[in-house]
Amino acid sequence: MPIRKKLKKIFHHRNAEGVSGSSGDGPSEEQPLRLSRNTRSGYLATIVTSGVSSPVPALDDANAPQEAPDEQLPAPKESGNSIRQLWAVAYKSLRDEEDSPVTKFEDQIRRDLPDIADRMSSDQSTKEWMSKVVETQMDQVKRDTLKLRFGNFEMEAQEVVKSVLAVVNWSKDYVSKALSSNPTASIAWGGVTLLLPLFLNPIEQASSLAKGLEHIASIIVRSSMWEDLYVRRYEAATSDTLPESHAEYRRALEMLYQEVLRFQIVCYGYYSHKSVSRLALDSNKHHDWDELLGNIQYRETEFDKMSLGWRDKMYNEEWEKAEARHRQAMSQWRTIGTDVSELRKMIEETQKDRNREKMLNWLCTVDTSVQYRAAREKYSSGTCNWLTQESEDFKTWEQNPKSFLWLNGKAGAGKSILSSSVIKYLKDKYEDDPETALGYYFFSFGNVEQQKVSVMLSSLVRQLCASRPDTPHPIKRFEDYMAKGERPDMETLEAALMSAVSGFSAVFIVIDALDECPVLDGERPRLLKCLHRIIASMPDNLHIFCTSRAEPDINMEIDELLDVPAKAAIDLTKDLSSLNRDMHLYTDSVLGTETYCWWSDDLRAKAKDILIARADGMFQYLVCQFEVLQHLDSEADVLSALNDLPSGLYETYNRLLLGLNSKFKCQILGSLKWLALSRRHLRLEELAEIFIFRPESVTKIHKIERLFDPRAVLKHFPSLVTIEGEEEWNYRKHCYEINIYVRLAHFTVKEYLISELAYAVDYWGIHLELVPRELWTHEIIRMAKLALYMHTESLRKIMLRGRFGALHHDRFINFMQRPYCYTAAIGSLELTKLLLQKGSRTSRFLIQDDLDLALREAAEGGHIEIVRFLLNERPNPNKITAGALQAAAHGDHLAVIRLLLDDGADIDAHDDRFGSPLEAAAEGISLAALRMLLDRGANVQEAGCPVSCLIGYYRLHDQHDVTECTKALQLLLDKGIDINGKCTRHGSALNEAIKTWLHKGTRTFFDFVVRHNADIELDDGHDGTPLQAACGNIPNNVDNSRSKEVVLALLRLGANPNAQGGEYGNALQKACFETDYESGVVDLLLEKGAEINQKGGYFGTALHAACAKQELELVNMLLSRGADVHIHGGEYGSVLQAATSVWSHSKKTTLIVKKLLNRGADVNAPGGKFGRRYKLQPTHAVKTW
C-alpha cells in the first residue's frame, strides 16, 4: 500500500477512535476530538491557574471548555515564608536528605545542558536555572517535532505532525503563563519538560513513567490553585479568618512537592542512560516506578485531608474547569504515541525496502569513507579550526543559499585533512537533523575506479538517497537500468543527483582532490564541465565544497563561477598564517611523543622553527622529515640534519631514495613502479611477492626467498607508502577478515615517480645514480652522453622542462655550454665524472674557470662529494673563484663551507651574484653560515652590506626567527660593521628595516638599528631618506595605516619632512604618488611642516605627483591647502600634462583637469615630456573647455 494511503488510514483510524473526554466541559465520547486542517497549532483552549487565563491548545469542537473570567489576585510574594517559594523550599529539603539524588541530577543537567552550567552555582539561583531548563527543553521538543517532516512526507504526515505540534504549543504557552504567575514553579515544570521528549519517542516509553508524568502534570496545574487558596485564606486575609492549621497545610503541601520532584529526578536519571543501560536497569528492577507514584499519591491524599476545610467556592470552580482541561490535554498526549510510532515504522519500512537497497548497492560500490577515515587518522587536535570555526568564507558557505567554496593550495598542504575536518564538522552539527543531508567524495590517485566522474555522481546519489525516507522517480528509474544490465549516462546521473537533493532544507556536498581526477582520456574535463553545470543551476538548499591544487584547467573553470555571491575561494598559498598555525600544532604533537622525549626543549623549539620555515606550507614535507629525524640519537646529528634539510618534496623523495639500502635498490624501485602504476591498491602479501620478483631472471623463485612475514617489506619504504585495513568477505572461509592494503603515501609520490617533468626528464640522472657505475652498459653511457651533450636540443628540453625550467638566462647559457655544471647542480656525481673524464667531448678545452663554475653549482646544492671531486680535479688548488663559497653560504651548507675554506677559498672575495660570502649568507638568512664565516675571520669592513641584506631578505615566520636575526645583527655590529654604511646593491640598514616593518609588520629591526645610532636623514641612493622609504608602496593585503605609524615614529625621532633626496625629491611628493590617501600620511606630513610647493624629484611638486596618480580627492586637498598650479618642473612640466599623462581613468582625469583649469592652470604652458598641450595624445578631450 502506498505511504500516503497508509498514513491516511492510520490517521482516520485514530480519528475514528476519538479521544476520551471528561465530564463537564470536556469533549464527550460521542463528540470525538477533531483537529483543524488549516493550521498546525490551531488547537487553542485555556487552563486557568491563579486566576490568570493561560492559553493551551484549543479545540475546534464547540463543546470545548470556555475561558474563566480574568480575576487578579494580590501580587505574589517571593520573599520570606511566602507559599510562592514552596517549590524551592521542597527542592532544597530534598537536596539536604541523606543519599539525596539531587546532586547526581544537577551533574547530569550540567552535562546535558552545558549552556546553563554557570547558572547552577548557588541555591538562590535554582528557579533561574530551572527556568532556563524549561526554555531549552521546550525549544528542543519543538525541533524534535520538526524532524517528523520531510519533503513530500510533510503533506502525507501532516495530521500526525499537527497533533504533536499542538501538544508542544500547549506546553510552551501554558508553561510560560504559569511561570509568570509563579516563577518558582519552574523547578517542577523543569522536570516535566526534561521528560516531555518521551512523547516523541513513544516506542521507548514505559507505561509507569507515562502515567507518572501525566499525574505529575495534573498536580503541578493544581499546585497554583492550592497556593492561591493559601494566599486568599492566610497571607492576604484578616486575622479573624485565619485557619489555625496553616503550618500543617504548608508542611503537607511541601511533602507532596518533594515526592513530585523525587519522581522527576529519578526518572530523568533513568532516561539519561543509553538504551542498553536502561534495559539492564529494567531487568534488575532497579527503579520501582509504582512505589514512587504510590508515595506521591499518599502525600496527595494526606494533603487533601488537610486542605478540605480550607477550600472555598472560587477554588471549587477553578478546580473543576482546570481538571476538565487537563484531562482533555492529557488524552491528546496519549493519542500521539501510537500515531508517531506508526509514522516511524512506515519510514523505517521504506528505508529497509530490499529492492531499493539492492538498487543502491548496484549503483555504487565504492566506499569513500576509507579515505575519510585515513585523513582523520592524520588529524591533530586543534588543527583546521581556523577553517570550520573562524573563516568568514566558510560561514558564508554554510549559511547562504546555493553556495560554493573552493579551497586550493600546493601539493602536500593538508587539503584532504581539511576536507575531512569539514565533513566531521558537518556530521557533528547536522547528524541528528533529518532535514539536512551530507554527501562526500574523495578522488584517489591510487584507485582507478575512484578517478571516474560517473562514480563520483553515483556515490553522491547513493549517500543522499540513503538519507531519505522516499525514492525520487529519477532514482527509481535506475531499477530499469539494473534489470537491463546497463549503466546510466552522465546526464541521467546529474538529474538523479538533483532529485536526491530536493526535499531537504540543506544538502552539503564535499568533494576532495579534484586534481587527482586524471587529465588522460578526458576525465578531468568531464569533471569540470559536470561541476560547472551543477553549480550554475544549483538549488537554494545546495552547498558544495571542493579542494584541489590550483591547476591551470581547474583554476580557469572555477574562476568563471566565482563572480557571483556565495561563491568564493580560499587560497592557502596567499595566507600562510592559518596553515602555519596548524603546522605548529602538528609539530608540537609529534615532538611531544615518546620518540622525542630525549630532546631538550631548546632543540625541539629550534627543530620546530626550522621545519616549518622549510616546509613552506606542506604537511607532507614535515611527515618525511620526521621519518628521518626520529632515528637520530644525538643533538649533533639532529642539528646537522636540520642544517641540511632538502628543498621541497621532490628533493626530499630524492634523498629518501638515495638513502635506501643499496642491496635492495632495484627491488625497491621495481616495487614502487608497481604501486604507482597499479590499477588498484595492492595487498600487503602481493607487494611482498613483487619485492622478491625479478623479471630479468627466468629462474623460478624458490620458497626460501620469500619474506618470513609480508610486513617486513614495509621497512624498505620509509615515508613513501602507507597501509590501511579493510574488512572483506572471504568466500573460501565464509567469514569476514581484515586485509591490509598498501598504497603510495601521497599523490606527490606518484607524480614524482611517473610524471614526465619530474621523473622522465629531470630525475632520470638521479635514478641512474642509484645503479652502481660498474653496471652501466655501454649503451646507457652512450645515451647519457648524447642526452647531455652541449648545445643539443635534448639538453635544452631537459633544462626547460625539468626543475631548472625557471633558470636565469645566464645560468641557462652556462648549463648549455657546460653540461657538467647541470649534473653538478642536480647532485649527479657519476654523470659529472662521466662528462669530465678524459676523452669526453664535453671535457675538451677545459680550463679552471669551467671547473670553478661547476664547483659553484655543486656548492649551492650542498653536494659535498661533487665539491670534493671538483676540488681534486682543479689544476690550481690554491685559487677558488666563481663564487663557490658564496653559493654554499647562501644555502647554509656548513660542511661545504668548511671544506672550501680548508681548501683555500678567499673568505672576503666578492662575486657578481651575491657579493661577499657574508652578504650571501645574510641574503639566504643562513645564520649558521654567517656565524661560521665570522668565526673563520671574515672581515666585515670588506663585506659590503650584510646588515641590509639580512634585514631586507628576512622572511616572516615567528618571533624566534626575529630574535635569531637580531642576534646575528648584533654579532656583525660587535665585529665593527658600520650601521650607516651605504651599499651599491641594497638600501641602508634603516631603510630596509622600515620596508620590513611596512611589508611584514615586524618593527623589531627598526628599533634595533635606531637604538644603534642609525642616521635618520641618510639618503641611501635607493629609497632616499628613511622618511621617503616610509612613504613607499605597500602590498594590497597590508593595512595602509601602517605607513602612517612608521612615518610618525620617524618624525618623533626628529626626521626632517623637507629633507631632499631620492627619486621623488622629498617625502611629501613620494607619499602623494605611492601611499593611499586614506592612510593619512600626506596630511600628517603637512601638519608636521612639509612644504606643499617644494620643488624637486621626478614629478616636480606634490601636486604634480597627485595629478599623475589621478587621485582626485588628494588633488582637491592639496589645492585647498595652497598648492600652486603654475609651478613647472619634473617629468611632465605642467600639472595639466601630469594629469593627462595617464588616461586609464578618463572620468577622473576630466574632473582633475577641470579643477586645475578653474584654479588658473595655463593650458598652453610649454615644457616637460610632451612639450605643448597639443602634442599630448588625449588632450582633444579637453579642447572644448
Secondary structure, DSSP 8 states (H G I E B T S, - for coil): --HHHHHHHHHHHHHHH-----STTS--TTS-----SS-TT--BEEEEETTEEEEE-B-SSTTS--------------STT-GGGHHHHHHHHHHHSTT-SHHHHHHHHHHH-GGGGGG-SSGGGHHHHHHHHHHHHHHHHHHHHHTT--TTHHHHTHHHHHHHHHHHHHHHHHHHHHHHH-GGGHHHHHHHHHHGGGGGSGGG--HHHHHHHHHHHHHHHHHHHHHHHHIIIIITS-GGG--TTHHHHHHHHHHHHHHHHHHHHHHHHHHTS-HHHHHHHHHTT---HHHHHHHHHHHHHHHHHHHGGG--HHHHHHHHHHHHHHHHHHHHHHHHHHHHHHHHHHHHHHHT-HHHHHHHHHH----THHHHHHHHHT--TTTTHIIIII-HHHHHHHHSTTEEEEEE--TTS-HHHHHHHHHHHHHHHHTT-TTEEEEEEE--TT-GGGG-HHHHHHHHHHHHHHT-SS--HHHHTHHHHHHHT----HHHHHHHHHHHHTT-SEEEEEEE-GGGS-SGGGHHHHHHHHHHHHHHT--TTEEEEEEE---HHHHHHHHTTTTSTTEEEEETTT-HHHHHHHHHHHHHHHHTSGGGTTS-HHHHHHHHHHHHHHHTT-HHHHHHHHHHHTT--SHHHHHHHHHT--SHHHHHHHHHHHTS-GGGHHHHHHHHHHHHH-SS-EEHHHHHHHHH--TT--S---GGGS-SSGGGGGGGSTTTEEEEEEEEEETTTTEEEEEEEEEES-HHHHHHHH-IIIIIIISHHHHHHTS-GGG--HHHHHHHHHHT-TT-HHHHHHHHHSTTTT--HHHHHHHHH-HHHHHHHHT-HHHHHHHHSTT-GGGTT--HHHHHHHHHHHHHHT-HHHHHHHHHH-S-TT---TTHHHHHHHTT-HHHHHHHHHTT--TT--BTTTBSHHHHHHHTT-HHHHHHHHHTT--GGGS--HHHHHHHT-----HHHHHHHHHHHHHHHHTT--TT---SSS--HHHHHHHHHHHH---HHHHHHHHTT--TT---SSS-SHHHHHTS---TTS-THHHHHHHHHHHHTT--TT---STTSSHHHHHHHHS-GGG-HHHHHHHTT--TT--BTTTBSHHHHHHHHT-HHHHHHHHHTT--TT--BTTTBSHHHHHTS--SSHHHHHHHHHHHHHTT--TT---STT-SGGGSGGGGGGTT-
